[in-house]
Amino acid sequence: MNTTDHTFVTPGPAGLGALAVACFGFGAVFLGHVQIGGLPLLAAWLIGGGIVQFTVGVMELKDHNITGGNVFLFFSAFFMFAAAISTMMKFLMLTGIFGDVVPHTYVEGYCWLAGATFLTLLTPAYFKGLKLLFLIVALVVIVLWLIVGIDLEVLSSSAKPIVGYLLMITGFIALYLSGAIVNNHIYGRQLLPTF
C-alpha cells in the first residue's frame, strides 16, 4: 500500500463536532451563563470530546496528515483533557473541598501562552486547505491570545464576552464544515460549499 492509500475515511468531521462542543461549553462560561454547578458537567463533555479528538489526531497522523494530526492531538490534550481536569479542580476549589484555596488562573495564562504560540505557528499550514478550516483555526488562535491576556491580567474581564462570542461563532463554523464534508462525500459532489 502506498502512502496515499487510506484504510479509513477521515474522522475530521467528528473532531470538528467535538471542537464545537468545547467551543459552545466554554463560550457559555465566558458569556457568564454557567454557574459553579455546571463545571463538572462541562468537564464530562470535554472528556468525551477528548476521546474523539485523540482518535482523530492518531488517525490523521496515520494517513500522513501532519497538520491535522498534530492539531487534533493538541486539541485533545489541552482543549479537552487538561481543560476538563482544570474545570474540575476549579469546581473543587470553589466549593471548599480544598479548604479556602482559590483558583489562581495566572499559571494557565502561561500554559495558554505556549498553546497560543504553538497554534499560531501552525496556522499558515491551513492556507493550503479548506478556507473554512483556516477560519476556524484563526478564530481559535485569536481566542487563545485573548485568554492569555485575561489569565495574565493584561486584559480585563470585560474581554470575556468577546471570547465567548468568538467561541460560539467558531463552533457554528465547525459544525457547518463537519456537515458539509460528510454530505459532500456521501453524495460525491459539492452540496454544501466548503470554500
N, C-alpha and C positions, 0 to 999 in steps of 0.2 A: 504494500500500500504506500503510495507517495504521500508527502506531507500536506497535499491539498485535499486529500480524501477525508471525509468526516464520518465518524461512526455514529454520531448523534446530530440532530439539528441543533441550532443554537438555543441555549436556555436563556439568552439575553432578555427576552420579554418577561420571564419570571423574575429575573433580577431587577428589571425596571419596575415591576409591580411591587417588589419588596422595598425598593427605594421610595416609591410613592407612599407606602405605609409609614416609613420613617419620616418622610417629609411632612405628611399630614399630622402625625403624632407630635413631632417637635414643633411644627407650625402652630398647633393648638397651644402648646406650652408657652411659646414665645408671644403668642397673642393674649396670654393670660386666661385661657379657658380651662386649664387643668388644675384642679385642686390637689392637695397633697395625696388624697386617697386614690388619685388616678395614676400616680407614679409607678406603683407595682404593676398595674395593668399595662402601662406603656412599656415597661421592661419586658413583660411577657411577649408582647407583639414584636419587640425588637429582637428577641431571641429567635422567634420564628423567622423573621426576615434575615437574620444572620445565617441560619441554616441554608436558606435559599441562596443567598449571595455567595456563601462559601462554595456551595456546589457549582454555581455559575462560574465563579472565578477559576476553579480547578478545571472544569470542562473547557472553558475558553483557552486556558493555557495549553491543555491537551491538543486543542485544534490550532495551536501556534498563533493565537491572538494575544500578543504580549501586552497590548494596551488594555483591552477589555479584561483580560485575566487578572492583571495586576490591580487595576482599579476596583474590580469587584472583590478581590481578596482584601484590599484596603478597606472598602466599604463594609465588608462582613466583620472585619476585626474591630474597626473603630466607630463606624456609624451604628453598628448593631450590637456586637457582643460587649465591647468596652462601654458603650453608652448605656446598655441595659444594666450592667453592673454599677456604673456610676449613678444611674437613676435610682437603683435600689439602695445604694449607700446613702444617697441624699434623703430618701424616704426614711431610712432607719435613723439617721442623724436628726432629721426634723421632727420625728415622733418621739425622740428622747430615749430610744433604745440604748444609745451610747452615752447617756447622761446629757450634759449640756454642751456637747460638741456641735458646732455649727459648720455646715459645709463651706469650705473655702475654695471657691472655684478658680481662684487665681492660678493654681497649678494646671488646671485644664486649659487655661489660656496658652500656656507654654506647649502643652501637648497638641492643641489645635494649631499652634504656630507651625509645628512640624508637619501636621496633616495638611494644612492650607498650602504650605510651600510645596509639599510632595505633589498635590493635585494640580497646583499652578504649573509646575514644571512638566507635567504630563499632558496638560490641556492642548498644546499645539498638535499632538498626535491625533486629536479628534478632528482637526481641519480636513483630514483626508476621508472622513466617513460621512455619515448622515448629519445634516446640518442641525436637526433637532437634538441629536445626541450631543453634538458640540454645545448647543444652547443649554442643555441640562447640566453638563459638566461646568460650563462657565458660570451658571447661576449658583451651583453648589460652591464653586470657588469664592464667589462674592459673599455668600452666606458664611463660609468658614472664616474669611477675613473679618467680617463683622463680629462673629462670635469671639474671635481672638481679641478684637478691640474691646468688647464688652467684658470678657473674663479678665483681661489685664487692666481693666478700668481706664482704658484710653478713651473709650466711648461710654456715654451714659446709658442707662437702661432705657432711655427714650428710643434707642435704636432697635429694641426688641421687636416692636411691631413690624419694622421693615424686614427683619429676619423672618418673622412669621409669615408675612405675605409672600416673600420670595420663595419660601419653602412650599407653600401651598401651590404657587404657580408652577414650580419645578415638579411637584407631584402630579399635577394635571398633565403637564407635557409628557412626563414619563409614562403615565397611563395611556395617553393617546398614542405615543410611539409604540408601546407594547402591543396595543390592539392593531395598529397599522401593520407592524411586522408580521404578526400571526395571520391576519386576514389576507394580506398580500401574498404570503407564502401559500396559504391554503388554496386560494383562487388562481395562483400562478400569474397574477398581473397586479398592477397597482390600483387597488380600490381606494385606498386612503394615501394621500401623499406623505412621503417621509422626507421630502426635500433633500 
